[in-house]
């Protein structure tokens, strides 16, 4: 491939992880293009996005380095200072407290479309070439670069192509990278609710035999993620508002009193999906294109942004040594590190889901005391939280 007009990197997929990746590389003075099929709708404070994230401190620091976090935080990011996790079958409670951990907060609850709005606003000023609307229609690569053909006939030449185009990644498929997948036969039901008692800036999670139920503080309201088997999810979505409120209140053990839904309800399918490799020649995978995990720990977008942070750090290290950041051994090192961490997280969440989402007697007898034991050992609680927060 000719080097004339070649980009350093082209990122395919303009979601949170893809936009952050393009911005992170552009901040390192690389020539970057972002290809996306549809420009995100502007964020509106009046219409909260049902899709929210429990945003970890390390990723807030990443976005701060990229010049995007302050505008996110100032718009609407709700800090949570405590977490409470318990099992419906009884036993102890696992608690995390920011004061005990020496932190101002454990993290923030942030809307997906707010993150997108602020990241996209930063792209063009950073020099990112935005190619939108466009989709990848063809790809070819050799030992020095990648050429993408888009659906409008445009061709983009780059040293590296980065697939950030989601769990059903087109670029991953064209690169021949395979995945292993497991369908949980569950859906996550999401909505905003009001509760009789205040949420206390606390993230709550109750484990039920049908799956975990999380209440995430969103100002005076809470965002719920209610994991249910597919047929149960369909049933509760079809309930009228009063019946839904009654069932949700009961499922949460009335921990915050009566619950009342104040938004539309939606559901998304849950699966575990892991790419068998993150690199194929000059093509890399990040975010959901590389890994999809169970949402019970709220780590999906956090893991994806850690892929970005790791890649950014690899570029910084290579530049400091006047070396080629795209060399095969450097890309392989980044891929090994990220795949190891993401696979460990995915199978850990898988195991937790299996242990708690069952009525089997031995599991029921074991899981409550396990939570209680972790809650009574501050060093263990500290370790668990630091692992989840990336610190």
N, C-alpha and C positions, 0 to 999 in steps of 0.2 A: 504494500500500500504506500502511496505517496505521502510524505510528511506535510505537504503543502496544505494549509488551512485545517490541519488536524487538531481536534480538541484534545485536551488532557484526559477528560472524562465526560461521558454522557450518562446521565442518570435517567432510567426509565421508570416512571411512576412518581407522581407529585403529591402523595399523601404525606403525613407528618414525617415519617422516616425518610422518604425520598427527598422531600424539600429540605429537611435538615442536612441530609448528605450533600446535596448540591451546594447549599450555603456553606457548609463546613469546608468543602474542597475549594470553593471560590475564595474563602477567607485566607487560604494558603497560596493565593495568587496563581491558581490553576485556571485554565480555560475550560469552562464547564457549560454543558447544555442540559436542560431538563425537558424531557418529553412526557407529556400528559394528555390523556384523552379528553379531559374536561376541566375547565378552570373552576376552582371551588367557589361556592356562593359566598358573598360577603357575610361576615359574622354580624349578628344582631343581638344586642343585649335583651331585647324583648322576647326572643324566641330561643330559649336554652336548647342546646343540642342534647338529645337523649344519650349520645355516645360520649361518655366522660372517662377520664383516666385518673388513677391514683398516681400522680406524678412524683417520681423519686428525686431526692436532693441532688444526686450526681447528674441527672439529666436537666434539672433546673440550672445547674452550673454550666452544663454544655450549652444550653440555649443562651445563657448570660454571656458566655464567650462569643457566641455568634451574633450578639446584639439584639436578640429577640425576646428574652425573658422579661425584661422590665415592662415592655408594652403588654405582654400577656398578663403579668401579675397585676398591673395597674387596671386592666380592663375587668378581669374577673377570674381570680384563682383563689379558691377557698382552702386555707391552711387547715390541716387536721393535726391535733396535738396528742391524740390517744388512739389506741386500737384495742378492741375487746373481741376475743374469739372464744366461743364456747360450743359445746355439743348439746343437742336437744335431748340426748339420752342421759345427761347428767355428768357429774364429775367436776373437775376444776376448770378454771378459766385462764386463758393466756392473755396477759395484758402488756401493752407497750405504752410508755408514757414519755413524752418529750423531756419533761423536767428531769426524770430519772436518767435519761440518756444524754443529758447535757445539750439538748437541742432546742431551738426556738419552736420548731415544728417537726413532725415526722415526714410531711410531704404536703402536696396540694391536690385538690380535685379540680381538674381543668377540662373544659369542653374540647372535643376534637376540632370543631370548626373554628374555634377561636385560635387554636394553635396553627391551623392551616392559614387562617387569615393573616396572622402576624408573620409567619415564615414566608409566605408568598410575597408579602409587602417588602420583605428584605431582599428578595432574590435579585431583581433587576438592579437596584443600587449597588449590589455586590458584584455585578458583572455577569451574572448567570444569564445565558441565552435561553429564553423560555420558548419552547416549541409546542404550541397548544392551540387548537385541538389537533392531536396527532397520535397515531398508534404505530407500533412496529409491525411491518409487513414482511420483512426479510432481514437476515443477518448473515454476514460472513466474517471470518476472522483468520488471521495468520499469526505468526510468532511475534509480530510487532504492533498489531492493532486490530480494531473492529470497525466494520462498516455496517451501519444500520440503514435499511431502506424503509421509509415511512409510508403510510397509506396514501399520502398525497404525492408520492414520487420523490420527495426530498431524501437526500442521502447525507448521513452524518458520519464522518470518520473520526475515530477517537483512539487514544492509546488504551483506554479501558472503558468497558460498558458495565454499568451497575444496575442490576435488576432490583427494583424496589416497587414492583408492580403487583404486589399482593400475593395471597395464597395460591391463586390460579395463574401465576406469572407466565406470560407469553414468552418473555425473554429467557427465562429459566428453561422452558420447554425447548426453545430453539437452540439453546446451548447444550442440550442433551443431559441436563442434570436431573437425576431422579430423586423422588421423595418416598419416604415411608409414611403412611397415614393410618390413623385410627379414628373412627367415628364414635364419639361418646354416646350417640343416640340421645343427646340432651340439647336443650336450648336455653339460652340466657334471656329471661324476660326482663325488660328494662322499662323504667318509668321514673317520674319525679313524684314524691309523696310529701305530705305534711304529717307530722306526728304530734300526738297530744302532749308529750314531754319534749323538751328541747334535745337536740342531738348532741349537745355538749362538745362540738368540734371533734367528734369521735367517729372513727370508722368502725362499724360493728359488723361482725360476721357470725352467723349461727349455722352450724352444720346439722343438716337434716338427712334422713335416709334417702330422700329424693334428690339431694344435692345441696350445696351451700347457698345461703341467702345473705347478701351483703347490703348494708345501708351505709352510704357514703355521704358525709355532710356537705351540703350545697347551700350555704347560707342558713336560713331558717328552715329550708326544705332538706330533703335527702334524695339522693339518686340510688335506686335499688338495682341490684343484679340478682335475679332469682333463678337459680339453676334448677331445671325440672326435666324429667323425661319428655321426649317429643310429644307424646299424646297428652300428658298433663299440661305442658306449656300451651298447647292448642286449646285445651279446655279452659284454663284460667284466662286466656286472652279473650275467650268468647263470653265470659261472665259479665253481667251488668256491673256497674260501678260499685254498688253497695255490696254485692256478693264478693267481688274482688277484694274490696277493703276488708271484709270479715275474714276471708281466707288468708290474706297477707298478714293481718294482725295476729291471727292464730299461729301462722308459720313462724313469725318472729317472737312468739311467746309473749306478746304485748310488752316487750322490753321497754318501749318508749310510749306505752299506752296505745290508744286507738290510732290507726293509720288510715289516711285518706289520700287516694291518688288524685293528682292535680294536673296531669298531662295525658297525652296519648300513651298507649302501651305498644311495645314492639318486642320482637324476639329475634335472636340470631343463632344459627346452628353452631355447635361446639365440636371441635376436633383437635387431635394432636397430629401435627404434620412436621416432619423434619427432613430437610434436604440431606442426601447422603454425602454431598460435598458442596462447599461454598464457592469453589473456583473451578472454571473450565476454560483453560487458556487465558484469554483476556476478559472473561466475563466473571463478575462477582455477584453474590447474592447478599442482600441485607433485609432486615425486617421480616414481614410475613412471607416474602418469597423464599426465605431460608428456614423459618421456624414459626409454627403456630402452636400456642400452648393453651391449656385450660385457664380461664380467667379468674379462678378462685383466689389467686394471690395478686391480681391486678398488674401482672408483670409484662404483658405482651408488648406494649409500646416502649416500655422501659428497656427490655432486652434489645429491641430494634435500634433504639437510640444509642445503646452501648456498642452495637456493631459500628455505628457511625463514629462514635468517639474513638473506638479502637483503630478504625481506618484513618481518621484524622491524625491520631498520635503516630501511626506508622509513617504518614507523609512527613510530619514534623521531624521525626527521628531521621528519616532518609535525607531530608534537606540539610539537617545539621551536619550530616556526614558527607554531604555532596554526592549522595548515592541515588540510584534510580528507585523510586518508591514502587514502581510497577514491576520490578524484577520478580521472577517466579518464586524465589525463596522467601522474599518479603511478603508477597501475597499469601503464600502457603502458611507462613508463620501466623499472620493475622487470622486466616481461616481456621487453623487448628485451635487457636485460643478461643475464638468466638463459638465455634461449633461445640467445643468441649463444654463451655459454660452454658450455652443454650440447651444442649441435650440434657445436662445434669438438671437444669431447672425444669425442663419439660417432663422428665420422668419423675422428679420429685413431686410436682403438682399432680401427675398421674397417680402416683402412689397415695397421696393424701386424699384425692377424690375417691379412689377405690376403698380406702380404709373407712372414710366417713359416710360414703353414700351407700350404705348397706344396713340391713337389720340383722345380719349374721351375728350370733351371740358373742363369739370370741372377739370380733372386732368391736362390738358395742362395749364390752367389758374393758377393752384395752384403751380406747381412744380418749375417753374423758380423763382418766388418770394421767395419760401422757400430756395432755394440755395442762393439767394442773401442775404436774412436775416441772414442765418448762416455765410455767408462770411463777413457780417458787424459787427458781434458780436465776437470779438477775444476770449472771454472766452468760447463761445460755440465751436468755431473752435478748440481751444486747447483741450477741453474735447473730441470732436469727434476724434481728432488725437490720443490722449493718449489712448482712448478706442481701436482704431485699432492697436496701436503699442504695447499694453500689458503693458504699463507703469503706 
